[in-house]
Amino acid sequence: MAIKTRDLRSASSRSGRIVVAKSLSEALAKKQQTAFLCHSHKDHELAKGLQVLMKENGWDLYIDWEDGEMPSTPNKETANRIKTKIWSTDWFLFLATDNSTQSRWCPWEIGFADSAKGYEKILIIPTEDVYGTWYGNEYLQLYKRMDEGSNKQTGKTGYAVFDAGTSSGTWVENL
């Protein structure tokens, strides 16, 4: 399974109604789960939608283009700031889309996160477009994934994290 891009676009339209922490330190002070979002800038709307979904689950999602201190043109300082943000957040999320899997930066970021965070703190968010096409590559299947989940006994639905190759997960808000 994968998160549908239409659901991310729909969540993006709610972005004006959520309050995102003004800074990473504010989110940490509130004891919120924090995450660095690895994504293609071509997926601006999907990234914003994921930020809304995560906020609705008690998380603060760092998106680099919202950071006023990020250089306007990628350079060595960009790489250093990205490394710092990956280190300082609790989690690393990879928004798997056709754009991110073809990006030059995204594979570098997940490679750094693998070394900095390890398996336990990396989540892949596979997406599925309106045609049912699932996005991700073989190396992304090495990590845990965040996906839509449901509990048939309780009727609860929402987002859960699943270990690679398993079908039982943990609700995002319980991480």
Phi and psi in degrees as GROMACS dihedral restraints (atoms count N, CA, C in turn):
[ dihedral_restraints ]
;  ai    aj    ak    al  type     phi  dphi    fc
    3     4     5     6     1  -148.7    20    10
    4     5     6     7     1   160.1    20    10
    6     7     8     9     1   -77.7    20    10
    7     8     9    10     1   131.7    20    10
    9    10    11    12     1   -76.3    20    10
   10    11    12    13     1   134.5    20    10
   12    13    14    15     1   -61.2    20    10
   13    14    15    16     1   -31.2    20    10
   15    16    17    18     1   -63.8    20    10
   16    17    18    19     1   -33.6    20    10
   18    19    20    21     1   -69.1    20    10
   19    20    21    22     1   -37.0    20    10
   21    22    23    24     1   -67.6    20    10
   22    23    24    25     1   -40.3    20    10
   24    25    26    27     1   -64.4    20    10
   25    26    27    28     1   -40.5    20    10
   27    28    29    30     1   -62.8    20    10
   28    29    30    31     1   -43.8    20    10
   30    31    32    33     1   -63.3    20    10
   31    32    33    34     1   -36.1    20    10
   33    34    35    36     1   -58.5    20    10
   34    35    36    37     1   -35.4    20    10
   36    37    38    39     1   -68.1    20    10
   37    38    39    40     1   -15.8    20    10
   39    40    41    42     1   -91.7    20    10
   40    41    42    43     1     2.1    20    10
   42    43    44    45     1   -61.4    20    10
   43    44    45    46     1   -27.5    20    10
   45    46    47    48     1   -70.7    20    10
   46    47    48    49     1   -15.7    20    10
   48    49    50    51     1   -98.1    20    10
   49    50    51    52     1    -4.6    20    10
   51    52    53    54     1  -106.6    20    10
   52    53    54    55     1   153.1    20    10
   54    55    56    57     1  -108.6    20    10
   55    56    57    58     1   114.1    20    10
   57    58    59    60     1   -93.1    20    10
   58    59    60    61     1   141.8    20    10
   60    61    62    63     1   -53.9    20    10
   61    62    63    64     1   139.2    20    10
   63    64    65    66     1   -68.8    20    10
   64    65    66    67     1   -25.1    20    10
   66    67    68    69     1  -150.7    20    10
   67    68    69    70     1   162.3    20    10
   69    70    71    72     1   -62.2    20    10
   70    71    72    73     1   -38.7    20    10
   72    73    74    75     1   -66.1    20    10
   73    74    75    76     1   -32.3    20    10
   75    76    77    78     1   -64.7    20    10
   76    77    78    79     1   -44.2    20    10
   78    79    80    81     1   -63.2    20    10
   79    80    81    82     1   -42.1    20    10
   81    82    83    84     1   -64.5    20    10
   82    83    84    85     1   -38.7    20    10
   84    85    86    87     1   -64.3    20    10
   85    86    87    88     1   -32.2    20    10
   87    88    89    90     1   -83.0    20    10
   88    89    90    91     1     1.2    20    10
   90    91    92    93     1    60.6    20    10
   91    92    93    94     1    34.1    20    10
   93    94    95    96     1   -83.5    20    10
   94    95    96    97     1   151.3    20    10
   96    97    98    99     1   -66.5    20    10
   97    98    99   100     1   137.8    20    10
   99   100   101   102     1  -119.5    20    10
  100   101   102   103     1   149.7    20    10
  102   103   104   105     1  -146.9    20    10
  103   104   105   106     1   144.4    20    10
  105   106   107   108     1   -90.7    20    10
  106   107   108   109     1   130.8    20    10
  108   109   110   111     1  -100.0    20    10
  109   110   111   112     1   115.7    20    10
  111   112   113   114     1   -91.0    20    10
  112   113   114   115     1   123.1    20    10
  114   115   116   117     1  -162.1    20    10
  115   116   117   118     1   166.9    20    10
  117   118   119   120     1   -86.1    20    10
  118   119   120   121     1   138.9    20    10
  120   121   122   123     1   -64.5    20    10
  121   122   123   124     1   -17.3    20    10
  123   124   125   126     1   -68.9    20    10
  124   125   126   127     1   -16.6    20    10
  126   127   128   129     1  -103.5    20    10
  127   128   129   130     1    38.9    20    10
  129   130   131   132     1   -50.4    20    10
  130   131   132   133     1   -50.6    20    10
  132   133   134   135     1   -65.5    20    10
  133   134   135   136     1   -39.8    20    10
  135   136   137   138     1   -66.8    20    10
  136   137   138   139     1   -39.8    20    10
  138   139   140   141     1   -62.3    20    10
  139   140   141   142     1   -45.0    20    10
  141   142   143   144     1   -62.3    20    10
  142   143   144   145     1   -41.5    20    10
  144   145   146   147     1   -62.8    20    10
  145   146   147   148     1   -41.5    20    10
  147   148   149   150     1   -64.8    20    10
  148   149   150   151     1   -38.1    20    10
  150   151   152   153     1   -59.4    20    10
  151   152   153   154     1   -41.1    20    10
  153   154   155   156     1   -65.2    20    10
  154   155   156   157     1   -47.8    20    10
  156   157   158   159     1   -59.8    20    10
  157   158   159   160     1   -41.4    20    10
  159   160   161   162     1   -68.7    20    10
  160   161   162   163     1   -40.0    20    10
  162   163   164   165     1   -60.9    20    10
  163   164   165   166     1   -39.8    20    10
  165   166   167   168     1   -65.1    20    10
  166   167   168   169     1   -17.4    20    10
  168   169   170   171     1  -106.0    20    10
  169   170   171   172     1    15.2    20    10
  171   172   173   174     1    85.7    20    10
  172   173   174   175     1    15.2    20    10
  174   175   176   177     1  -108.0    20    10
  175   176   177   178     1   154.4    20    10
  177   178   179   180     1  -113.0    20    10
  178   179   180   181     1   123.9    20    10
  180   181   182   183     1  -107.9    20    10
  181   182   183   184     1   119.2    20    10
  183   184   185   186     1   -81.4    20    10
  184   185   186   187     1   126.0    20    10
  186   187   188   189     1  -121.0    20    10
  187   188   189   190     1   123.6    20    10
  189   190   191   192     1   -58.8    20    10
  190   191   192   193     1   -36.3    20    10
  192   193   194   195     1   -74.4    20    10
  193   194   195   196     1    -5.5    20    10
  195   196   197   198     1   -91.1    20    10
  196   197   198   199     1    -6.4    20    10
  198   199   200   201     1   -87.9    20    10
  199   200   201   202     1   110.2    20    10
  201   202   203   204     1   -65.4    20    10
  202   203   204   205     1   -16.5    20    10
  204   205   206   207     1   -91.3    20    10
  205   206   207   208     1    -3.9    20    10
  207   208   209   210     1   -75.5    20    10
  208   209   210   211     1   133.3    20    10
  210   211   212   213     1   -57.5    20    10
  211   212   213   214     1   145.5    20    10
  213   214   215   216     1   -71.5    20    10
  214   215   216   217     1   -27.6    20    10
  216   217   218   219     1  -116.2    20    10
  217   218   219   220     1   126.4    20    10
  219   220   221   222     1   -56.3    20    10
  220   221   222   223     1   133.8    20    10
  222   223   224   225     1  -155.9    20    10
  223   224   225   226     1  -165.6    20    10
  225   226   227   228     1   -61.4    20    10
  226   227   228   229     1   -38.9    20    10
  228   229   230   231     1   -62.8    20    10
  229   230   231   232     1   -38.3    20    10
  231   232   233   234     1   -57.5    20    10
  232   233   234   235     1   -48.9    20    10
  234   235   236   237     1   -60.3    20    10
  235   236   237   238     1   -42.6    20    10
  237   238   239   240     1   -65.0    20    10
  238   239   240   241     1   -41.4    20    10
  240   241   242   243     1   -66.2    20    10
  241   242   243   244     1   -40.1    20    10
  243   244   245   246     1   -62.7    20    10
  244   245   246   247     1   -44.7    20    10
  246   247   248   249     1   -58.3    20    10
  247   248   249   250     1   -44.7    20    10
  249   250   251   252     1   -61.4    20    10
  250   251   252   253     1   -43.5    20    10
  252   253   254   255     1   -67.5    20    10
  253   254   255   256     1   -38.9    20    10
  255   256   257   258     1   -62.8    20    10
  256   257   258   259     1   -44.4    20    10
  258   259   260   261     1   -61.8    20    10
  259   260   261   262     1   -41.7    20    10
  261   262   263   264     1   -84.5    20    10
  262   263   264   265     1   -15.0    20    10
  264   265   266   267     1   -88.9    20    10
  265   266   267   268     1   159.7    20    10
  267   268   269   270     1   -71.3    20    10
  268   269   270   271     1   -37.6    20    10
  270   271   272   273     1  -130.4    20    10
  271   272   273   274     1   161.2    20    10
  273   274   275   276     1  -121.7    20    10
  274   275   276   277     1   121.1    20    10
  276   277   278   279     1  -112.1    20    10
  277   278   279   280     1   133.8    20    10
  279   280   281   282     1  -113.1    20    10
  280   281   282   283     1   110.6    20    10
  282   283   284   285     1   -80.9    20    10
  283   284   285   286     1   102.1    20    10
  285   286   287   288     1   -83.6    20    10
  286   287   288   289     1   108.0    20    10
  288   289   290   291     1  -132.3    20    10
  289   290   291   292     1   172.7    20    10
  291   292   293   294     1   -59.2    20    10
  292   293   294   295     1   -39.3    20    10
  294   295   296   297     1   -67.4    20    10
  295   296   297   298     1   -44.8    20    10
  297   298   299   300     1   -70.1    20    10
  298   299   300   301     1   -34.3    20    10
  300   301   302   303     1   -72.6    20    10
  301   302   303   304     1   -16.4    20    10
  303   304   305   306     1  -101.7    20    10
  304   305   306   307     1    -4.7    20    10
  306   307   308   309     1   -67.6    20    10
  307   308   309   310     1   153.9    20    10
  309   310   311   312     1   -82.9    20    10
  310   311   312   313     1   -33.0    20    10
  312   313   314   315     1   -80.1    20    10
  313   314   315   316     1   -40.1    20    10
  315   316   317   318     1   -58.6    20    10
  316   317   318   319     1   -46.5    20    10
  318   319   320   321     1   -61.7    20    10
  319   320   321   322     1   -35.3    20    10
  321   322   323   324     1   -64.1    20    10
  322   323   324   325     1   -44.9    20    10
  324   325   326   327     1   -62.6    20    10
  325   326   327   328     1   -44.3    20    10
  327   328   329   330     1   -70.3    20    10
  328   329   330   331     1   -31.4    20    10
  330   331   332   333     1   -63.4    20    10
  331   332   333   334     1   -43.3    20    10
  333   334   335   336     1   -65.5    20    10
  334   335   336   337     1   -44.0    20    10
  336   337   338   339     1   -62.4    20    10
  337   338   339   340     1   -36.5    20    10
  339   340   341   342     1   -58.8    20    10
  340   341   342   343     1   -42.0    20    10
  342   343   344   345     1   -74.1    20    10
  343   344   345   346     1   -41.3    20    10
  345   346   347   348     1   -78.7    20    10
  346   347   348   349     1   -36.4    20    10
  348   349   350   351     1  -110.5    20    10
  349   350   351   352     1   -34.2    20    10
  351   352   353   354     1    80.1    20    10
  352   353   354   355     1   172.0    20    10
  354   355   356   357     1   -54.7    20    10
  355   356   357   358     1   -42.4    20    10
  357   358   359   360     1   -62.5    20    10
  358   359   360   361     1   -23.7    20    10
  360   361   362   363     1  -116.1    20    10
  361   362   363   364     1    18.2    20    10
  363   364   365   366     1  -115.3    20    10
  364   365   366   367     1   129.3    20    10
  366   367   368   369     1  -124.6    20    10
  367   368   369   370     1   132.9    20    10
  369   370   371   372     1   -97.4    20    10
  370   371   372   373     1   135.1    20    10
  372   373   374   375     1  -112.1    20    10
  373   374   375   376     1    91.6    20    10
  375   376   377   378     1   -69.9    20    10
  376   377   378   379     1   144.4    20    10
  378   379   380   381     1  -119.7    20    10
  379   380   381   382     1   157.6    20    10
  381   382   383   384     1  -132.1    20    10
  382   383   384   385     1   129.5    20    10
  384   385   386   387     1   -85.6    20    10
  385   386   387   388     1  -178.3    20    10
  387   388   389   390     1   -63.9    20    10
  388   389   390   391     1   -17.8    20    10
  390   391   392   393     1   -92.2    20    10
  391   392   393   394     1     0.7    20    10
  393   394   395   396     1    85.3    20    10
  394   395   396   397     1    10.2    20    10
  396   397   398   399     1   -78.4    20    10
  397   398   399   400     1   127.1    20    10
  399   400   401   402     1   -95.6    20    10
  400   401   402   403     1   139.0    20    10
  402   403   404   405     1  -114.2    20    10
  403   404   405   406     1   133.1    20    10
  405   406   407   408     1   160.4    20    10
  406   407   408   409     1   160.6    20    10
  408   409   410   411     1  -119.8    20    10
  409   410   411   412     1   175.9    20    10
  411   412   413   414     1   -59.0    20    10
  412   413   414   415     1   -38.1    20    10
  414   415   416   417     1   -69.7    20    10
  415   416   417   418     1   -23.7    20    10
  417   418   419   420     1   -72.0    20    10
  418   419   420   421     1   -21.7    20    10
  420   421   422   423     1   -75.4    20    10
  421   422   423   424     1    -2.5    20    10
  423   424   425   426     1   -76.9    20    10
  424   425   426   427     1   -17.3    20    10
  426   427   428   429     1  -109.5    20    10
  427   428   429   430     1   166.8    20    10
  429   430   431   432     1   -62.9    20    10
  430   431   432   433     1   155.6    20    10
  432   433   434   435     1  -128.2    20    10
  433   434   435   436     1   147.4    20    10
  435   436   437   438     1  -100.6    20    10
  436   437   438   439     1   133.3    20    10
  438   439   440   441     1  -150.1    20    10
  439   440   441   442     1   169.4    20    10
  441   442   443   444     1   -69.8    20    10
  442   443   444   445     1   140.2    20    10
  444   445   446   447     1  -136.7    20    10
  445   446   447   448     1   160.7    20    10
  447   448   449   450     1  -149.3    20    10
  448   449   450   451     1   148.6    20    10
  450   451   452   453     1  -112.4    20    10
  451   452   453   454     1   111.7    20    10
  453   454   455   456     1   -64.5    20    10
  454   455   456   457     1   -29.6    20    10
  456   457   458   459     1   -72.7    20    10
  457   458   459   460     1   -41.5    20    10
  459   460   461   462     1   -99.8    20    10
  460   461   462   463     1   -16.4    20    10
  462   463   464   465     1    80.8    20    10
  463   464   465   466     1     1.8    20    10
  465   466   467   468     1   -70.0    20    10
  466   467   468   469     1   138.0    20    10
  468   469   470   471     1  -127.9    20    10
  469   470   471   472     1   159.8    20    10
  471   472   473   474     1   159.8    20    10
  472   473   474   475     1  -148.8    20    10
  474   475   476   477     1  -114.1    20    10
  475   476   477   478     1   136.6    20    10
  477   478   479   480     1  -135.1    20    10
  478   479   480   481     1   162.7    20    10
  480   481   482   483     1  -110.4    20    10
  481   482   483   484     1   131.8    20    10
  483   484   485   486     1  -120.8    20    10
  484   485   486   487     1   136.0    20    10
  486   487   488   489     1   -66.3    20    10
  487   488   489   490     1   152.7    20    10
  489   490   491   492     1   -54.7    20    10
  490   491   492   493     1   128.0    20    10
  492   493   494   495     1    79.9    20    10
  493   494   495   496     1     9.8    20    10
  495   496   497   498     1  -120.3    20    10
  496   497   498   499     1   163.7    20    10
  498   499   500   501     1  -115.7    20    10
  499   500   501   502     1     1.5    20    10
  501   502   503   504     1  -105.5    20    10
  502   503   504   505     1   137.6    20    10
  504   505   506   507     1  -135.6    20    10
  505   506   507   508     1  -175.6    20    10
  507   508   509   510     1  -120.2    20    10
  508   509   510   511     1   132.0    20    10
  510   511   512   513     1   -59.1    20    10
  511   512   513   514     1   139.6    20    10
  513   514   515   516     1   -55.0    20    10
  514   515   516   517     1   -43.2    20    10
  516   517   518   519     1   -67.5    20    10
  517   518   519   520     1   -13.1    20    10
  519   520   521   522     1   -96.3    20    10
  520   521   522   523     1     1.1    20    10
